[in-house]
Amino acid sequence: MDEVSVSASAPQEIVRKRANSEVERLRRRLMRLAFDVHDGPMQSLTAVGYGLHHLHRELVEGPATLESAAVSAKVAELIAELRTAEDDLRGLISLLEHGSPEIDTVDVIAAGEVARFGRYSSVGPELTIDPPHFQPDTHSQAIAIRSVLREALNNVARHANAGTVLVRIHAGPAGVLVEVADDGDGFDPGAVPASSLGLASMRERVGLLGGSLDILSKPGGPTVVTALFERWQHEADPIVVLAS
């Protein structure tokens, strides 16, 4: 711990600095909670909304040609999304009630997102996790890792026309690396407005957790999305010694 020596006339300044520090800590906590809601259950509920709208349009426009098996499959997808939203909300409630919710290991997180990707694409991603069962440092980091995987894989399923998808997650002393690469059509990142690129909104979230997000691509591919999170550690409060 750092030792800070101050005069006896400084207590008010110390109290002010501590109050400002607590306000900033609360602000960052609320920001993380807002991101947790946005990147967790809100994503699933938005996907369900789009899915219901699309299914309703198909039922109205072509009920004679829409097979019951196809309808059943789409309803099953929507139910799975709702279960994901429910799980995310339960995790957030646990966080608010207890402050230390159970955190899924990265292999569980990745398996869920790969399974979700499989509902929208016939491509089977190649998944590498090292070490295989490590746990994210915080609940917010776990949600951010899930969100990066989901956004990147969503873009592959919707736009890439890829034949190969690689997902790599590696945890070391310096950080946690999440990478999604595909050999699809690619694009020019400089020609796409940041506001229209789903992963662009993740930069602030990843940055808030002490990390960085990069999107490398070109027309014709490949595309590589990389998120790097710093390892999180408790910071010790300095010892304050009041000099006589």
C-alpha positions in Angstrom: 0.0 0.0 0.0 1.1 3.6 -0.7 1.7 5.8 2.4 0.6 9.4 2.1 1.6 11.9 4.8 -0.6 15.0 5.2 -0.8 17.8 7.7 -3.5 18.0 10.4 -5.2 20.9 8.4 -5.9 18.6 5.5 -8.8 16.4 6.7 -11.4 18.4 4.7 -9.4 18.0 1.5 -9.1 14.2 2.2 -12.8 14.0 2.8 -13.5 15.9 -0.5 -11.2 13.7 -2.5 -12.7 10.5 -1.0 -16.3 11.8 -1.8 -15.3 12.6 -5.4 -13.7 9.2 -5.7 -16.9 7.5 -4.4 -19.1 9.5 -6.8 -16.8 8.5 -9.7 -16.9 4.8 -8.6 -20.7 4.9 -8.4 -20.9 6.6 -11.8 -18.7 3.9 -13.4 -20.7 1.2 -11.6 -24.0 2.6 -13.0 -22.5 2.8 -16.5 -21.4 -0.9 -16.3 -24.9 -1.8 -15.1 -26.4 0.1 -18.0 -24.1 -1.7 -20.4 -24.9 -5.0 -18.8 -28.6 -4.5 -19.4 -28.0 -3.3 -22.9 -25.6 -6.0 -23.9 -27.4 -8.8 -22.1 -31.2 -9.1 -21.9 -31.9 -6.1 -24.3 -30.0 -7.8 -27.1 -32.1 -11.0 -26.7 -35.4 -9.1 -26.4 -34.5 -7.0 -29.5 -33.7 -10.3 -31.4 -37.1 -11.7 -30.3 -38.9 -8.6 -31.5 -37.3 -8.8 -34.9 -38.0 -12.5 -35.1 -41.7 -12.0 -34.2 -42.1 -9.2 -36.7 -40.5 -11.3 -39.5 -42.6 -14.4 -38.6 -45.8 -12.4 -38.5 -45.0 -10.9 -41.9 -44.4 -14.4 -43.3 -47.6 -15.7 -41.9 -49.6 -12.8 -43.3 -48.0 -12.8 -46.7 -47.7 -16.5 -47.4 -49.6 -18.7 -45.0 -50.3 -21.2 -47.8 -46.6 -21.9 -48.5 -45.2 -21.6 -45.0 -44.7 -25.1 -43.6 -45.6 -25.9 -40.0 -42.1 -27.3 -39.4 -40.5 -24.0 -40.4 -42.9 -22.1 -38.1 -42.1 -24.5 -35.3 -38.3 -24.0 -35.8 -38.6 -20.3 -35.7 -40.8 -20.3 -32.6 -38.1 -22.6 -30.9 -35.5 -20.0 -31.8 -37.5 -17.2 -30.2 -38.1 -19.3 -27.1 -34.3 -19.9 -26.8 -33.7 -16.2 -27.0 -36.3 -15.5 -24.3 -34.5 -18.1 -22.1 -31.2 -16.3 -22.7 -32.9 -13.0 -21.7 -34.3 -14.6 -18.5 -30.9 -16.0 -17.6 -29.2 -12.6 -18.1 -31.9 -10.8 -16.0 -31.5 -13.4 -13.2 -27.7 -12.7 -13.2 -28.3 -9.0 -13.0 -30.8 -9.4 -10.1 -28.3 -11.5 -8.3 -25.6 -8.9 -8.9 -27.9 -6.2 -7.4 -29.0 -8.3 -4.4 -25.7 -9.9 -3.5 -23.0 -8.1 -5.3 -21.2 -11.3 -6.3 -23.3 -13.3 -8.8 -22.2 -16.6 -10.2 -20.0 -16.0 -13.3 -20.0 -18.5 -16.1 -16.7 -19.9 -17.4 -15.7 -18.7 -20.8 -16.2 -22.2 -22.4 -19.9 -22.0 -21.3 -20.3 -18.5 -22.6 -18.7 -19.4 -25.9 -20.7 -22.6 -26.3 -23.9 -20.7 -25.8 -23.0 -18.1 -28.5 -21.8 -20.8 -31.0 -25.1 -22.6 -30.5 -27.0 -19.4 -31.0 -24.9 -18.8 -34.2 -25.9 -22.3 -35.4 -29.5 -21.3 -35.4 -28.8 -18.7 -38.1 -25.9 -20.2 -40.1 -24.9 -23.7 -41.4 -21.2 -22.9 -40.7 -19.7 -24.6 -37.7 -17.1 -22.3 -36.1 -13.8 -23.7 -35.0 -13.5 -22.8 -31.3 -10.2 -22.6 -29.3 -10.1 -21.6 -25.6 -6.9 -21.5 -23.6 -7.1 -22.3 -20.8 -10.2 -24.3 -21.5 -12.3 -23.5 -18.4 -11.2 -20.1 -17.1 -13.6 -17.7 -15.5 -13.8 -14.0 -16.4 -12.6 -11.6 -13.7 -16.0 -9.9 -13.2 -19.6 -10.2 -14.1 -19.4 -7.2 -16.4 -16.4 -8.7 -18.2 -18.3 -11.9 -18.7 -21.2 -10.0 -20.3 -18.8 -8.0 -22.5 -17.1 -11.2 -23.7 -20.5 -12.7 -24.6 -21.6 -9.5 -26.3 -18.4 -9.3 -28.5 -18.9 -12.9 -29.5 -22.6 -12.4 -30.2 -22.1 -9.2 -32.3 -19.2 -10.6 -34.3 -21.0 -13.9 -35.0 -24.2 -12.0 -35.9 -22.4 -10.0 -38.5 -20.8 -13.2 -39.9 -24.3 -14.9 -40.1 -26.0 -11.8 -41.7 -23.4 -10.4 -44.0 -20.2 -12.4 -44.5 -21.2 -15.4 -46.6 -18.3 -17.1 -44.9 -17.2 -20.7 -45.3 -14.9 -20.7 -42.3 -15.3 -19.1 -38.9 -12.6 -19.1 -36.2 -13.3 -18.2 -32.6 -10.2 -17.9 -30.3 -10.2 -16.9 -26.6 -7.0 -16.8 -24.6 -6.4 -15.6 -21.0 -3.0 -14.7 -19.7 -1.5 -12.6 -16.9 -1.7 -9.5 -19.0 -5.2 -9.8 -20.4 -8.0 -11.7 -22.0 -8.1 -11.9 -25.8 -11.3 -12.6 -27.7 -11.0 -13.0 -31.5 -13.5 -13.9 -34.2 -12.2 -14.3 -37.8 -14.0 -15.3 -41.0 -13.1 -15.8 -44.7 -16.3 -14.1 -46.0 -16.9 -11.1 -48.2 -15.3 -8.5 -45.9 -15.8 -4.8 -46.2 -13.9 -1.5 -45.9 -14.2 -0.4 -42.3 -13.3 3.2 -43.2 -16.3 3.4 -45.6 -18.9 2.3 -43.0 -20.3 4.9 -40.6 -19.4 4.0 -37.0 -23.1 4.5 -36.0 -24.2 1.7 -38.4 -21.6 -0.9 -37.3 -22.9 -3.0 -34.5 -19.5 -3.8 -33.0 -18.5 -0.1 -32.9 -20.8 0.5 -29.9 -18.7 -2.2 -28.1 -15.6 0.0 -28.1 -16.8 2.2 -25.3 -18.0 -0.9 -23.3 -14.7 -2.7 -23.7 -12.8 0.5 -23.1 -14.7 1.1 -19.8 -13.4 -2.3 -18.7 -9.8 -1.3 -19.5 -9.6 -2.9 -22.9 -9.6 -2.2 -26.6 -11.6 -3.4 -29.7 -10.3 -3.6 -33.2 -12.0 -4.5 -36.5 -9.7 -5.4 -39.4 -11.3 -6.2 -42.8 -11.1 -5.4 -46.5 -13.4 -6.1 -49.5 -13.1 -9.8 -50.3 -12.1 -10.6 -46.7 -11.0 -11.8 -44.4 -12.5 -10.0 -41.4 -11.0 -10.2 -37.9 -12.6 -8.8 -34.8 -10.3 -8.6 -31.7 -11.2 -7.5 -28.2 -8.5 -7.3 -25.5 -9.5 -7.0 -21.8 -7.1 -6.0 -19.1 -7.1 -8.4 -16.1 -9.0 -6.8 -13.2 -7.5 -6.5 -9.7 -8.7 -4.8 -6.6 -6.9 -1.6 -6.0 -5.7 -1.1 -2.4 -6.7 2.2 -0.8 -3.7 4.3 0.3 -2.8 4.6 4.0 -3.3 8.2 5.1 -1.2 9.4 8.1 -2.2 12.6 9.8 1.0 14.4 10.9 0.9 16.1 14.3 
